[in-house]
Amino acid sequence: MKALIVEDDLTSRTLLLIVLSRYGECHVGVNGEEAVEAFRMALADAAPYDLICMDIRMPGMDGIEAVRRIRAMETENGILLGNGTKIIMQTTVDDPKEISQSFHASCDSYLHKPISATSLISELRKMALVA
């Protein structure tokens, strides 16, 4: 599995990196701009990400806008919604409007921080990314 972790909080980023690195290659970004650029480069190299863990609230471009741009790139490259990269959004805010916006931007799942290794692995299993 190839994963992109996009998280501005060092503690959350480290936890995700520790858990996900057990399952494959991991890259890290700290904001939406870096996420979009990393995704664009991976797509151009014909080596797209299997998973993106995206924080919602980050400086600069937020996670919701980054997901919209990533999904637009997939569409432009003929990747149908649901067949592309799996995206898990995460945040400390438990706001129904924010959750709705995340799914409207076409994320696949949503986890509330602090994220536990157990909940993350459970989501990965639901997405058939790990056994």
N, C-alpha and C positions, 0 to 999 in steps of 0.2 A: 504494500500500500504506500502510495506517495501522498503526503499530507502537507498542507500549508496552515500554519498557526499564525493568526493575525490578532495580536493582543498587545495593548499598551501597558498593561500591568505586569511587572516582572514576576511576581509570585504566580499569577494565573498562567502566564506564558511558560514558566518553568515546569509547573505541574503538567500542563498539556504536552510539553516536549518529553518529559520523563515517561508518561503513559504511552504516547503515540510512537515514540522511537523504538519501542519493543516490537512494533508491527511493520516498520519500514522506514523509508527515507522521509525526513521532516525538514521543511524550510520554515523560516520565521519572518514575519513582518510586524511592524508596530503601528501601522495606520492603514486606512483604506487605499491611499495612493499606492503604497507598497504592495498591497494585496492585488490590486488591478494589474500593476506592472508585472508582478511575479506570475500571475495567471496568464497574461498575454504572452510572456516569454515561453512558458511551459507549453501553451497551445501552439505557438509558432514552431517549437521544437518537436511537435507531435508526441509530447510526453506530458499530457495534462494531469492535473491533480485528481486523485480519487476522492479526497476529502479536504474541505476547508473548515477550520474552526475559526469563526469570525466574531470578535467582540462587536457589540453594537455601538457603544459610545467610545469614540476615540477622537483625538485632536485631528483637525483637518477634515478629510472625507470620512464620514461615519460608515459603520458596517453595512447599514441598509443600502446606502448609495453604492457602495462597493459591490454588493451582491447584485444590484440591478445592472451594473455595468458588466459584471462577469456573465450574468445570464444573457445579456445582449450580445456579448462576444460569442457565446455558445451558439445562439440563434444564427448569427452572421456566418458561423462555420458549419451550419447544418446539423447541429446537435439539438435534438428535440428535448423539450422540457421533461424532466424525469429521467433522461438518459445521460445526463452530464455529471459533473462533479457533485458529490453529496456535500451539502453545506449545513453545518450546525452553528446556529447563532447562540451567543451567550451574553448575559448581562447581570448586573446586580439589581437592576430595577425590575420590579414585578408589576409592570404597567400593561394592562390588557391592550391598550392602543399600540404600544411598542411591539408587543407580541404579534398583533394583527399586521402591523407594517412589515415585520420580518417575514411573515408568511406571504404577504402580498408581493414582496420582493423575490419570492420563490426560494426561500430556504427550505431545507428538508426537515429540520428539527430545531428545537429551542431548549437550551439548558439554563437554569438559574444558577448564578454564582453564589457561593463558592462551589465549583464543580468537583465532584468526587470522582475518583478513578472508576468506581463501580458504575456510576450513572453514565459516564462517558463510554465505557466498554459496552454497557447495555445498549446504548444508541448505536454503536458501531455494529453490534450483532444484528439489531433490527434492520440496518441498512445492508446487511450481508457483506460488510467490509472485513470482518474478522469472524473466526469460527467460535 
